[in-house]
Amino acid sequence: MDELEEIRKKKLKELIKMASSKAAKPVMLNKNNFESFLSQNENVVVDFYADWCMPCRYVSPIIEELAKELSDRLAFGKLNVDENQEIAARFGISAIPTLIFFKKGRPVDQIVGARPKRDIKAWIERNLEKDL
């Protein structure tokens, strides 16, 4: 009986770990939650995108993967520029996809255009190391 109980506990821990890692995904941002999201998270990457943008569709699954991998170090958000033009204009978004790295609510760096996962991850790592 004890061996069976140990197996059950182990499987339960694995399921909990899997469920929590799947919960780490980008938050859909808009004018109602953008500022609070930035203020509640010290390090944030926001993906400025549009549904019709093919390079944005290339970057989107990369952002999803990185959100799971790096959820303990920063938060990810996605902002549709067509639906939130005033926020996009405030940050001078003229091409998409644009990724902006925020530290303590302030933009500190950005990259424009579709990039491979390794480049985006390296960019994030560099920005995590920066001090304000």
N, CA, C and O atoms as CSV, one atom per row, in Angstrom:
chain,resi,resn,atom,element,x,y,z
A,1,MET,N,N,0.816,-1.199,0.000
A,1,MET,CA,C,0.000,0.000,0.000
A,1,MET,C,C,0.860,1.265,0.000
A,1,MET,O,O,0.540,2.226,-0.699
A,2,ASP,N,N,1.934,1.276,0.766
A,2,ASP,CA,C,2.773,2.468,0.855
A,2,ASP,C,C,3.406,2.812,-0.494
A,2,ASP,O,O,3.520,3.985,-0.849
A,3,GLU,N,N,3.812,1.801,-1.232
A,3,GLU,CA,C,4.421,2.031,-2.529
A,3,GLU,C,C,3.417,2.679,-3.494
A,3,GLU,O,O,3.761,3.592,-4.244
A,4,LEU,N,N,2.197,2.199,-3.459
A,4,LEU,CA,C,1.137,2.758,-4.295
A,4,LEU,C,C,0.849,4.210,-3.920
A,4,LEU,O,O,0.631,5.049,-4.794
A,5,GLU,N,N,0.847,4.498,-2.654
A,5,GLU,CA,C,0.623,5.871,-2.177
A,5,GLU,C,C,1.746,6.806,-2.625
A,5,GLU,O,O,1.493,7.955,-2.989
A,6,GLU,N,N,2.984,6.312,-2.599
A,6,GLU,CA,C,4.122,7.109,-3.047
A,6,GLU,C,C,4.022,7.423,-4.538
A,6,GLU,O,O,4.316,8.539,-4.965
A,7,ILE,N,N,3.608,6.438,-5.320
A,7,ILE,CA,C,3.431,6.647,-6.762
A,7,ILE,C,C,2.341,7.678,-7.009
A,7,ILE,O,O,2.492,8.561,-7.853
A,8,ARG,N,N,1.248,7.563,-6.274
A,8,ARG,CA,C,0.147,8.520,-6.415
A,8,ARG,C,C,0.597,9.945,-6.087
A,8,ARG,O,O,0.261,10.883,-6.810
A,9,LYS,N,N,1.343,10.108,-5.019
A,9,LYS,CA,C,1.842,11.433,-4.624
A,9,LYS,C,C,2.776,12.000,-5.688
A,9,LYS,O,O,2.710,13.184,-6.019
A,10,LYS,N,N,3.648,11.143,-6.219
A,10,LYS,CA,C,4.584,11.581,-7.249
A,10,LYS,C,C,3.844,12.053,-8.493
A,10,LYS,O,O,4.172,13.098,-9.055
A,11,LYS,N,N,2.842,11.282,-8.925
A,11,LYS,CA,C,2.059,11.651,-10.107
A,11,LYS,C,C,1.286,12.945,-9.862
A,11,LYS,O,O,1.180,13.780,-10.761
A,12,LEU,N,N,0.757,13.116,-8.682
A,12,LEU,CA,C,0.026,14.334,-8.344
A,12,LEU,C,C,0.946,15.552,-8.409
A,12,LEU,O,O,0.550,16.596,-8.927
A,13,LYS,N,N,2.158,15.432,-7.896
A,13,LYS,CA,C,3.124,16.527,-7.972
A,13,LYS,C,C,3.450,16.876,-9.422
A,13,LYS,O,O,3.542,18.049,-9.782
A,14,GLU,N,N,3.626,15.835,-10.257
A,14,GLU,CA,C,3.913,16.068,-11.668
A,14,GLU,C,C,2.756,16.802,-12.354
A,14,GLU,O,O,2.979,17.721,-13.141
A,15,LEU,N,N,1.524,16.391,-12.051
A,15,LEU,CA,C,0.345,17.048,-12.641
A,15,LEU,C,C,0.246,18.506,-12.205
A,15,LEU,O,O,-0.073,19.378,-13.014
A,16,ILE,N,N,0.514,18.768,-10.947
A,16,ILE,CA,C,0.464,20.146,-10.439
A,16,ILE,C,C,1.528,20.996,-11.131
A,16,ILE,O,O,1.268,22.141,-11.500
A,17,LYS,N,N,2.708,20.445,-11.302
A,17,LYS,CA,C,3.786,21.177,-11.970
A,17,LYS,C,C,3.421,21.483,-13.424
A,17,LYS,O,O,3.646,22.595,-13.904
A,18,MET,N,N,2.861,20.497,-14.118
A,18,MET,CA,C,2.449,20.701,-15.505
A,18,MET,C,C,1.353,21.759,-15.602
A,18,MET,O,O,1.390,22.614,-16.486
A,19,ALA,N,N,0.394,21.703,-14.707
A,19,ALA,CA,C,-0.713,22.658,-14.743
A,19,ALA,C,C,-0.215,24.069,-14.480
A,19,ALA,O,O,-0.672,25.011,-15.127
A,20,SER,N,N,0.699,24.233,-13.556
A,20,SER,CA,C,1.192,25.577,-13.251
A,20,SER,C,C,2.045,26.121,-14.385
A,20,SER,O,O,2.024,27.325,-14.638
A,21,SER,N,N,2.792,25.271,-15.074
A,21,SER,CA,C,3.608,25.770,-16.181
A,21,SER,C,C,2.732,26.171,-17.357
A,21,SER,O,O,3.075,27.104,-18.082
A,22,LYS,N,N,1.625,25.500,-17.563
A,22,LYS,CA,C,0.711,25.858,-18.644
A,22,LYS,C,C,-0.016,27.164,-18.338
A,22,LYS,O,O,-0.455,27.860,-19.254
A,23,ALA,N,N,-0.142,27.495,-17.069
A,23,ALA,CA,C,-0.840,28.723,-16.696
A,23,ALA,C,C,-0.002,29.953,-17.032
A,23,ALA,O,O,-0.542,31.051,-17.161
A,24,ALA,N,N,1.299,29.782,-17.174
A,24,ALA,CA,C,2.180,30.907,-17.481
A,24,ALA,C,C,2.072,31.222,-18.963
A,24,ALA,O,O,2.728,30.591,-19.792
A,25,LYS,N,N,1.248,32.194,-19.287
A,25,LYS,CA,C,1.090,32.585,-20.681
A,25,LYS,C,C,0.920,34.092,-20.741
A,25,LYS,O,O,0.612,34.728,-19.733
A,26,PRO,N,N,1.120,34.664,-21.921
A,26,PRO,CA,C,0.984,36.117,-22.038
A,26,PRO,C,C,-0.429,36.583,-21.684
A,26,PRO,O,O,-1.420,35.911,-21.970
A,27,VAL,N,N,-0.483,37.741,-21.060
A,27,VAL,CA,C,-1.759,38.359,-20.684
A,27,VAL,C,C,-2.199,39.281,-21.816
A,27,VAL,O,O,-1.411,40.087,-22.310
A,28,MET,N,N,-3.449,39.159,-22.221
A,28,MET,CA,C,-3.988,40.052,-23.247
A,28,MET,C,C,-4.200,41.426,-22.607
A,28,MET,O,O,-4.940,41.560,-21.632
A,29,LEU,N,N,-3.548,42.432,-23.163
A,29,LEU,CA,C,-3.589,43.778,-22.602
A,29,LEU,C,C,-4.481,44.684,-23.435
A,29,LEU,O,O,-4.671,44.478,-24.634
A,30,ASN,N,N,-5.023,45.698,-22.761
A,30,ASN,CA,C,-5.821,46.730,-23.419
A,30,ASN,C,C,-5.763,47.983,-22.560
A,30,ASN,O,O,-5.036,48.024,-21.567
A,31,LYS,N,N,-6.524,49.006,-22.935
A,31,LYS,CA,C,-6.450,50.272,-22.201
A,31,LYS,C,C,-6.907,50.133,-20.747
A,31,LYS,O,O,-6.555,50.963,-19.909
A,32,ASN,N,N,-7.678,49.105,-20.443
A,32,ASN,CA,C,-8.184,48.931,-19.084
A,32,ASN,C,C,-7.194,48.268,-18.136
A,32,ASN,O,O,-7.274,48.477,-16.925
A,33,ASN,N,N,-6.261,47.472,-18.658
A,33,ASN,CA,C,-5.356,46.751,-17.755
A,33,ASN,C,C,-3.867,46.997,-18.026
A,33,ASN,O,O,-3.019,46.473,-17.303
A,34,PHE,N,N,-3.541,47.775,-19.043
A,34,PHE,CA,C,-2.148,47.971,-19.436
A,34,PHE,C,C,-1.304,48.561,-18.302
A,34,PHE,O,O,-0.272,47.995,-17.941
A,35,GLU,N,N,-1.724,49.670,-17.751
A,35,GLU,CA,C,-0.944,50.351,-16.705
A,35,GLU,C,C,-0.819,49.499,-15.448
A,35,GLU,O,O,0.256,49.427,-14.852
A,36,SER,N,N,-1.906,48.856,-15.043
A,36,SER,CA,C,-1.838,48.036,-13.827
A,36,SER,C,C,-0.934,46.823,-14.030
A,36,SER,O,O,-0.233,46.412,-13.106
A,37,PHE,N,N,-0.945,46.248,-15.232
A,37,PHE,CA,C,-0.070,45.113,-15.523
A,37,PHE,C,C,1.397,45.526,-15.403
A,37,PHE,O,O,2.203,44.804,-14.816
A,38,LEU,N,N,1.737,46.682,-15.956
A,38,LEU,CA,C,3.120,47.166,-15.852
A,38,LEU,C,C,3.509,47.447,-14.402
A,38,LEU,O,O,4.629,47.146,-13.990
A,39,SER,N,N,2.596,48.016,-13.635
A,39,SER,CA,C,2.932,48.379,-12.253
A,39,SER,C,C,2.995,47.163,-11.330
A,39,SER,O,O,3.681,47.197,-10.309
A,40,GLN,N,N,2.286,46.095,-11.680
A,40,GLN,CA,C,2.274,44.901,-10.826
A,40,GLN,C,C,3.439,43.953,-11.087
A,40,GLN,O,O,3.662,43.018,-10.318
A,41,ASN,N,N,4.184,44.187,-12.167
A,41,ASN,CA,C,5.291,43.297,-12.530
A,41,ASN,C,C,6.555,44.112,-12.756
A,41,ASN,O,O,6.548,45.083,-13.513
A,42,GLU,N,N,7.636,43.717,-12.100
A,42,GLU,CA,C,8.876,44.476,-12.218
A,42,GLU,C,C,9.470,44.408,-13.620
A,42,GLU,O,O,9.908,45.425,-14.157
A,43,ASN,N,N,9.489,43.223,-14.215
A,43,ASN,CA,C,10.022,43.022,-15.560
A,43,ASN,C,C,8.911,42.499,-16.467
A,43,ASN,O,O,8.257,41.500,-16.165
A,44,VAL,N,N,8.714,43.199,-17.585
A,44,VAL,CA,C,7.615,42.857,-18.494
A,44,VAL,C,C,8.102,42.952,-19.937
A,44,VAL,O,O,8.848,43.864,-20.293
A,45,VAL,N,N,7.672,42.001,-20.760
A,45,VAL,CA,C,7.836,42.088,-22.210
A,45,VAL,C,C,6.441,42.197,-22.795
A,45,VAL,O,O,5.585,41.349,-22.542
A,46,VAL,N,N,6.213,43.249,-23.581
A,46,VAL,CA,C,4.926,43.410,-24.262
A,46,VAL,C,C,5.145,43.214,-25.755
A,46,VAL,O,O,6.015,43.833,-26.367
A,47,ASP,N,N,4.325,42.331,-26.323
A,47,ASP,CA,C,4.326,42.050,-27.751
A,47,ASP,C,C,3.230,42.904,-28.384
A,47,ASP,O,O,2.044,42.631,-28.198
A,48,PHE,N,N,3.622,43.933,-29.128
A,48,PHE,CA,C,2.682,44.778,-29.859
A,48,PHE,C,C,2.465,44.106,-31.220
A,48,PHE,O,O,3.413,43.933,-31.987
A,49,TYR,N,N,1.222,43.731,-31.515
A,49,TYR,CA,C,0.937,42.910,-32.696
A,49,TYR,C,C,-0.413,43.299,-33.308
A,49,TYR,O,O,-1.135,44.140,-32.772
A,50,ALA,N,N,-0.736,42.669,-34.438
A,50,ALA,CA,C,-2.067,42.749,-35.043
A,50,ALA,C,C,-2.407,41.361,-35.587
A,50,ALA,O,O,-1.522,40.606,-35.989
A,51,ASP,N,N,-3.690,41.041,-35.593
A,51,ASP,CA,C,-4.131,39.718,-36.043
A,51,ASP,C,C,-3.775,39.440,-37.497
A,51,ASP,O,O,-3.498,38.293,-37.848
A,52,TRP,N,N,-3.773,40.454,-38.348
A,52,TRP,CA,C,-3.530,40.282,-39.780
A,52,TRP,C,C,-2.043,40.196,-40.128
A,52,TRP,O,O,-1.699,39.901,-41.272
A,53,CYS,N,N,-1.172,40.445,-39.178
A,53,CYS,CA,C,0.276,40.546,-39.408
A,53,CYS,C,C,0.928,39.162,-39.408
A,53,CYS,O,O,0.948,38.475,-38.386
A,54,MET,N,N,1.462,38.763,-40.567
A,54,MET,CA,C,2.090,37.440,-40.671
A,54,MET,C,C,3.365,37.306,-39.819
A,54,MET,O,O,3.536,36.273,-39.174
A,55,PRO,N,N,4.262,38.297,-39.788
A,55,PRO,CA,C,5.423,38.173,-38.890
A,55,PRO,C,C,4.998,38.076,-37.417
A,55,PRO,O,O,5.668,37.423,-36.617
A,56,CYS,N,N,3.886,38.726,-37.064
A,56,CYS,CA,C,3.370,38.633,-35.690
A,56,CYS,C,C,2.950,37.202,-35.384
A,56,CYS,O,O,3.141,36.713,-34.271
A,57,ARG,N,N,2.381,36.542,-36.373
A,57,ARG,CA,C,1.957,35.147,-36.194
A,57,ARG,C,C,3.157,34.228,-36.028
A,57,ARG,O,O,3.056,33.189,-35.375
A,58,TYR,N,N,4.282,34.596,-36.608
A,58,TYR,CA,C,5.517,33.838,-36.431
A,58,TYR,C,C,6.044,34.007,-34.999
A,58,TYR,O,O,6.498,33.042,-34.384
A,59,VAL,N,N,5.983,35.222,-34.481
A,59,VAL,CA,C,6.528,35.537,-33.164
A,59,VAL,C,C,5.627,35.028,-32.037
A,59,VAL,O,O,6.122,34.667,-30.969
A,60,SER,N,N,4.340,34.997,-32.259
A,60,SER,CA,C,3.388,34.660,-31.201
A,60,SER,C,C,3.675,33.335,-30.484
A,60,SER,O,O,3.696,33.320,-29.253
A,61,PRO,N,N,3.897,32.224,-31.196
A,61,PRO,CA,C,4.197,30.985,-30.464
A,61,PRO,C,C,5.532,31.035,-29.722
A,61,PRO,O,O,5.705,30.354,-28.710
A,62,ILE,N,N,6.461,31.823,-30.211
A,62,ILE,CA,C,7.740,31.998,-29.513
A,62,ILE,C,C,7.503,32.698,-28.176
A,62,ILE,O,O,8.064,32.306,-27.154
A,63,ILE,N,N,6.675,33.725,-28.193
A,63,ILE,CA,C,6.339,34.448,-26.961
A,63,ILE,C,C,5.633,33.517,-25.982
A,63,ILE,O,O,5.898,33.564,-24.781
A,64,GLU,N,N,4.738,32.672,-26.487
A,64,GLU,CA,C,4.037,31.699,-25.635
A,64,GLU,C,C,5.050,30.761,-24.960
A,64,GLU,O,O,4.953,30.509,-23.759
A,65,GLU,N,N,6.010,30.250,-25.723
A,65,GLU,CA,C,7.028,29.345,-25.174
A,65,GLU,C,C,7.881,30.049,-24.120
A,65,GLU,O,O,8.131,29.505,-23.044
A,66,LEU,N,N,8.322,31.260,-24.441
A,66,LEU,CA,C,9.170,31.998,-23.502
A,66,LEU,C,C,8.405,32.372,-22.237
A,66,LEU,O,O,8.987,32.420,-21.153
A,67,ALA,N,N,7.121,32.634,-22.365
A,67,ALA,CA,C,6.309,32.945,-21.180
A,67,ALA,C,C,6.302,31.759,-20.221
A,67,ALA,O,O,6.371,31.945,-19.006
A,68,LYS,N,N,6.219,30.553,-20.752
A,68,LYS,CA,C,6.263,29.353,-19.904
A,68,LYS,C,C,7.652,29.165,-19.303
A,68,LYS,O,O,7.789,28.879,-18.114
A,69,GLU,N,N,8.680,29.330,-20.135
A,69,GLU,CA,C,10.054,29.089,-19.688
A,69,GLU,C,C,10.535,30.108,-18.657
A,69,GLU,O,O,11.276,29.761,-17.738
A,70,LEU,N,N,10.119,31.352,-18.807
A,70,LEU,CA,C,10.669,32.443,-17.994
A,70,LEU,C,C,9.666,33.057,-17.024
A,70,LEU,O,O,9.882,34.161,-16.524
A,71,SER,N,N,8.574,32.352,-16.756
A,71,SER,CA,C,7.502,32.923,-15.930
A,71,SER,C,C,7.953,33.284,-14.518
A,71,SER,O,O,7.329,34.120,-13.866
A,72,ASP,N,N,9.019,32.671,-14.046
A,72,ASP,CA,C,9.517,32.982,-12.707
A,72,ASP,C,C,10.358,34.259,-12.685
A,72,ASP,O,O,10.706,34.754,-11.613
A,73,ARG,N,N,10.685,34.795,-13.866
A,73,ARG,CA,C,11.574,35.958,-13.921
A,73,ARG,C,C,10.923,37.214,-14.495
A,73,ARG,O,O,11.360,38.325,-14.195
A,74,LEU,N,N,9.882,37.052,-15.317
A,74,LEU,CA,C,9.212,38.213,-15.888
A,74,LEU,C,C,7.831,37.838,-16.385
A,74,LEU,O,O,7.490,36.661,-16.494
A,75,ALA,N,N,7.041,38.860,-16.685
A,75,ALA,CA,C,5.677,38.673,-17.180
A,75,ALA,C,C,5.620,39.071,-18.651
A,75,ALA,O,O,6.366,39.943,-19.098
A,76,PHE,N,N,4.745,38.435,-19.384
A,76,PHE,CA,C,4.556,38.717,-20.805
A,76,PHE,C,C,3.137,39.210,-21.044
A,76,PHE,O,O,2.172,38.698,-20.475
A,77,GLY,N,N,3.040,40.214,-21.900
A,77,GLY,CA,C,1.738,40.721,-22.303
A,77,GLY,C,C,1.679,40.860,-23.810
A,77,GLY,O,O,2.709,40.963,-24.476
A,78,LYS,N,N,0.465,40.862,-24.343
A,78,LYS,CA,C,0.247,41.057,-25.779
A,78,LYS,C,C,-0.756,42.191,-25.927
A,78,LYS,O,O,-1.781,42.223,-25.246
A,79,LEU,N,N,-0.447,43.126,-26.832
A,79,LEU,CA,C,-1.335,44.261,-27.056
A,79,LEU,C,C,-1.632,44.385,-28.544
A,79,LEU,O,O,-0.726,44.590,-29.351
A,80,ASN,N,N,-2.891,44.261,-28.895
A,80,ASN,CA,C,-3.335,44.398,-30.280
A,80,ASN,C,C,-3.331,45.882,-30.634
A,80,ASN,O,O,-4.093,46.660,-30.060
A,81,VAL,N,N,-2.477,46.275,-31.575
A,81,VAL,CA,C,-2.329,47.699,-31.902
A,81,VAL,C,C,-3.553,48.263,-32.617
A,81,VAL,O,O,-3.823,49.460,-32.520
A,82,ASP,N,N,-4.299,47.422,-33.335
A,82,ASP,CA,C,-5.511,47.899,-34.007
A,82,ASP,C,C,-6.594,48.271,-33.006
A,82,ASP,O,O,-7.351,49.216,-33.223
A,83,GLU,N,N,-6.663,47.527,-31.914
A,83,GLU,CA,C,-7.686,47.767,-30.895
A,83,GLU,C,C,-7.231,48.751,-29.825
A,83,GLU,O,O,-8.047,49.208,-29.025
A,84,ASN,N,N,-5.957,49.080,-29.798
A,84,ASN,CA,C,-5.399,49.963,-28.753
A,84,ASN,C,C,-4.425,50.958,-29.382
A,84,ASN,O,O,-3.251,51.022,-29.016
A,85,GLN,N,N,-4.936,51.720,-30.323
A,85,GLN,CA,C,-4.088,52.628,-31.089
A,85,GLN,C,C,-3.446,53.715,-30.233
A,85,GLN,O,O,-2.325,54.142,-30.509
A,86,GLU,N,N,-4.149,54.162,-29.196
A,86,GLU,CA,C,-3.588,55.235,-28.362
A,86,GLU,C,C,-2.355,54.759,-27.600
A,86,GLU,O,O,-1.396,55.516,-27.445
A,87,ILE,N,N,-2.366,53.515,-27.123
A,87,ILE,CA,C,-1.188,52.984,-26.418
A,87,ILE,C,C,-0.049,52.761,-27.411
A,87,ILE,O,O,1.102,53.084,-27.117
A,88,ALA,N,N,-0.364,52.215,-28.576
A,88,ALA,CA,C,0.658,52.005,-29.604
A,88,ALA,C,C,1.300,53.333,-29.997
A,88,ALA,O,O,2.519,53.407,-30.154
A,89,ALA,N,N,0.503,54.367,-30.156
A,89,ALA,CA,C,1.027,55.686,-30.522
A,89,ALA,C,C,1.907,56.247,-29.414
A,89,ALA,O,O,2.934,56.867,-29.691
A,90,ARG,N,N,1.517,56.038,-28.173
A,90,ARG,CA,C,2.284,56.547,-27.032
A,90,ARG,C,C,3.709,55.989,-27.024
A,90,ARG,O,O,4.641,56.668,-26.594
A,91,PHE,N,N,3.873,54.754,-27.499
A,91,PHE,CA,C,5.199,54.143,-27.522
A,91,PHE,C,C,5.839,54.177,-28.903
A,91,PHE,O,O,6.855,53.522,-29.135
A,92,GLY,N,N,5.255,54.930,-29.807
A,92,GLY,CA,C,5.841,55.133,-31.126
A,92,GLY,C,C,5.901,53.882,-31.980
A,92,GLY,O,O,6.826,53.714,-32.775
A,93,ILE,N,N,4.932,53.013,-31.825
A,93,ILE,CA,C,4.920,51.767,-32.599
A,93,ILE,C,C,4.544,52.103,-34.039
A,93,ILE,O,O,3.425,52.535,-34.313
A,94,SER,N,N,5.488,51.901,-34.955
A,94,SER,CA,C,5.229,52.177,-36.374
A,94,SER,C,C,5.387,50.930,-37.229
A,94,SER,O,O,5.057,50.944,-38.415
A,95,ALA,N,N,5.889,49.849,-36.637
A,95,ALA,CA,C,6.031,48.573,-37.327
A,95,ALA,C,C,5.773,47.459,-36.318
A,95,ALA,O,O,6.078,47.590,-35.132
A,96,ILE,N,N,5.210,46.370,-36.809
A,96,ILE,CA,C,4.925,45.243,-35.923
A,96,ILE,C,C,5.448,43.961,-36.558
A,96,ILE,O,O,5.542,43.871,-37.782
A,97,PRO,N,N,5.783,42.986,-35.752
A,97,PRO,CA,C,5.713,42.993,-34.300
A,97,PRO,C,C,6.826,43.854,-33.681
A,97,PRO,O,O,7.943,43.925,-34.196
A,98,THR,N,N,6.488,44.491,-32.581
A,98,THR,CA,C,7.463,45.205,-31.773
A,98,THR,C,C,7.381,44.639,-30.367
A,98,THR,O,O,6.294,44.524,-29.800
A,99,LEU,N,N,8.520,44.288,-29.808
A,99,LEU,CA,C,8.599,43.833,-28.426
A,99,LEU,C,C,9.268,44.927,-27.620
A,99,LEU,O,O,10.350,45.396,-27.973
A,100,ILE,N,N,8.626,45.331,-26.538
A,100,ILE,CA,C,9.215,46.328,-25.641
A,100,ILE,C,C,9.439,45.679,-24.284
A,100,ILE,O,O,8.553,45.025,-23.734
A,101,PHE,N,N,10.649,45.875,-23.754
A,101,PHE,CA,C,10.988,45.393,-22.417
A,101,PHE,C,C,10.792,46.552,-21.441
A,101,PHE,O,O,11.376,47.623,-21.608
A,102,PHE,N,N,9.958,46.324,-20.414
A,102,PHE,CA,C,9.693,47.317,-19.380
A,102,PHE,C,C,10.313,46.862,-18.072
A,102,PHE,O,O,10.218,45.694,-17.695
A,103,LYS,N,N,10.949,47.802,-17.386
A,103,LYS,CA,C,11.451,47.571,-16.033
A,103,LYS,C,C,10.794,48.609,-15.132
A,103,LYS,O,O,10.892,49.815,-15.362
A,104,LYS,N,N,10.124,48.108,-14.104
A,104,LYS,CA,C,9.441,48.988,-13.147
A,104,LYS,C,C,8.545,49.984,-13.872
A,104,LYS,O,O,8.490,51.159,-13.508
A,105,GLY,N,N,7.841,49.511,-14.900
A,105,GLY,CA,C,6.875,50.332,-15.620
A,105,GLY,C,C,7.443,51.231,-16.701
A,105,GLY,O,O,6.690,51.912,-17.397
A,106,ARG,N,N,8.769,51.244,-16.854
A,106,ARG,CA,C,9.404,52.111,-17.852
A,106,ARG,C,C,9.985,51.297,-18.993
A,106,ARG,O,O,10.610,50.262,-18.759
A,107,PRO,N,N,9.784,51.757,-20.244
A,107,PRO,CA,C,10.386,51.040,-21.366
A,107,PRO,C,C,11.900,51.226,-21.361
A,107,PRO,O,O,12.397,52.345,-21.242
A,108,VAL,N,N,12.631,50.112,-21.490
A,108,VAL,CA,C,14.094,50.204,-21.469
A,108,VAL,C,C,14.737,49.724,-22.769
A,108,VAL,O,O,15.885,50.068,-23.052
A,109,ASP,N,N,14.013,48.937,-23.561
A,109,ASP,CA,C,14.588,48.434,-24.803
A,109,ASP,C,C,13.469,47.890,-25.680
A,109,ASP,O,O,12.390,47.552,-25.192
A,110,GLN,N,N,13.738,47.809,-26.978
A,110,GLN,CA,C,12.744,47.221,-27.878
A,110,GLN,C,C,13.422,46.582,-29.073
A,110,GLN,O,O,14.536,46.947,-29.448
A,111,ILE,N,N,12.725,45.620,-29.666
A,111,ILE,CA,C,13.142,45.040,-30.934
A,111,ILE,C,C,11.932,45.037,-31.861
A,111,ILE,O,O,10.794,44.856,-31.429
A,112,VAL,N,N,12.204,45.241,-33.131
A,112,VAL,CA,C,11.151,45.329,-34.131
A,112,VAL,C,C,11.369,44.238,-35.169
A,112,VAL,O,O,12.489,44.011,-35.627
A,113,GLY,N,N,10.290,43.571,-35.529
A,113,GLY,CA,C,10.358,42.542,-36.560
A,113,GLY,C,C,10.430,41.147,-35.979
A,113,GLY,O,O,10.700,40.957,-34.793
A,114,ALA,N,N,10.185,40.178,-36.837
A,114,ALA,CA,C,10.224,38.782,-36.430
A,114,ALA,C,C,11.665,38.334,-36.246
A,114,ALA,O,O,12.517,38.576,-37.101
A,115,ARG,N,N,11.924,37.688,-35.140
A,115,ARG,CA,C,13.253,37.167,-34.828
A,115,ARG,C,C,13.121,35.727,-34.360
A,115,ARG,O,O,12.059,35.336,-33.875
A,116,PRO,N,N,14.172,34.933,-34.494
A,116,PRO,CA,C,14.115,33.564,-33.971
A,116,PRO,C,C,14.112,33.571,-32.439
A,116,PRO,O,O,14.511,34.545,-31.800
A,117,LYS,N,N,13.658,32.474,-31.883
A,117,LYS,CA,C,13.527,32.353,-30.428
A,117,LYS,C,C,14.841,32.650,-29.711
A,117,LYS,O,O,14.847,33.361,-28.706
A,118,ARG,N,N,15.951,32.116,-30.213
A,118,ARG,CA,C,17.231,32.308,-29.516
A,118,ARG,C,C,17.599,33.783,-29.423
A,118,ARG,O,O,18.161,34.213,-28.415
A,119,ASP,N,N,17.293,34.569,-30.462
A,119,ASP,CA,C,17.593,36.004,-30.445
A,119,ASP,C,C,16.710,36.739,-29.448
A,119,ASP,O,O,17.182,37.607,-28.714
A,120,ILE,N,N,15.430,36.392,-29.423
A,120,ILE,CA,C,14.506,37.041,-28.485
A,120,ILE,C,C,14.886,36.689,-27.058
A,120,ILE,O,O,14.876,37.552,-26.180
A,121,LYS,N,N,15.221,35.427,-26.820
A,121,LYS,CA,C,15.605,35.008,-25.470
A,121,LYS,C,C,16.890,35.705,-25.029
A,121,LYS,O,O,16.993,36.131,-23.879
A,122,ALA,N,N,17.865,35.830,-25.918
A,122,ALA,CA,C,19.119,36.522,-25.582
A,122,ALA,C,C,18.850,37.990,-25.268
A,122,ALA,O,O,19.445,38.550,-24.347
A,123,TRP,N,N,17.953,38.615,-26.033
A,123,TRP,CA,C,17.577,40.014,-25.791
A,123,TRP,C,C,16.933,40.148,-24.403
A,123,TRP,O,O,17.235,41.083,-23.661
A,124,ILE,N,N,16.053,39.215,-24.062
A,124,ILE,CA,C,15.415,39.243,-22.751
A,124,ILE,C,C,16.459,39.084,-21.654
A,124,ILE,O,O,16.451,39.830,-20.675
A,125,GLU,N,N,17.348,38.125,-21.809
A,125,GLU,CA,C,18.397,37.881,-20.793
A,125,GLU,C,C,19.246,39.125,-20.575
A,125,GLU,O,O,19.554,39.475,-19.436
A,126,ARG,N,N,19.626,39.797,-21.662
A,126,ARG,CA,C,20.422,41.039,-21.537
A,126,ARG,C,C,19.664,42.101,-20.745
A,126,ARG,O,O,20.244,42.802,-19.915
A,127,ASN,N,N,18.372,42.212,-21.008
A,127,ASN,CA,C,17.581,43.232,-20.321
A,127,ASN,C,C,17.296,42.875,-18.872
A,127,ASN,O,O,17.159,43.763,-18.032
A,128,LEU,N,N,17.206,41.593,-18.570
A,128,LEU,CA,C,17.022,41.194,-17.176
A,128,LEU,C,C,18.241,41.558,-16.336
A,128,LEU,O,O,18.121,41.850,-15.146
A,129,GLU,N,N,19.419,41.537,-16.967
A,129,GLU,CA,C,20.659,41.843,-16.247
A,129,GLU,C,C,20.884,43.336,-16.039
A,129,GLU,O,O,21.646,43.734,-15.158
A,130,LYS,N,N,20.221,44.166,-16.849
A,130,LYS,CA,C,20.404,45.618,-16.755
A,130,LYS,C,C,19.817,46.160,-15.455
A,130,LYS,O,O,18.781,45.697,-14.978
A,131,ASP,N,N,20.503,47.148,-14.897
A,131,ASP,CA,C,19.967,47.879,-13.742
A,131,ASP,C,C,19.376,49.178,-14.241
A,131,ASP,O,O,19.829,49.749,-15.232
A,132,LEU,N,N,18.358,49.633,-13.538
A,132,LEU,CA,C,17.769,50.941,-13.878
A,132,LEU,C,C,18.542,52.061,-13.240
A,132,LEU,O,O,18.193,53.229,-13.414
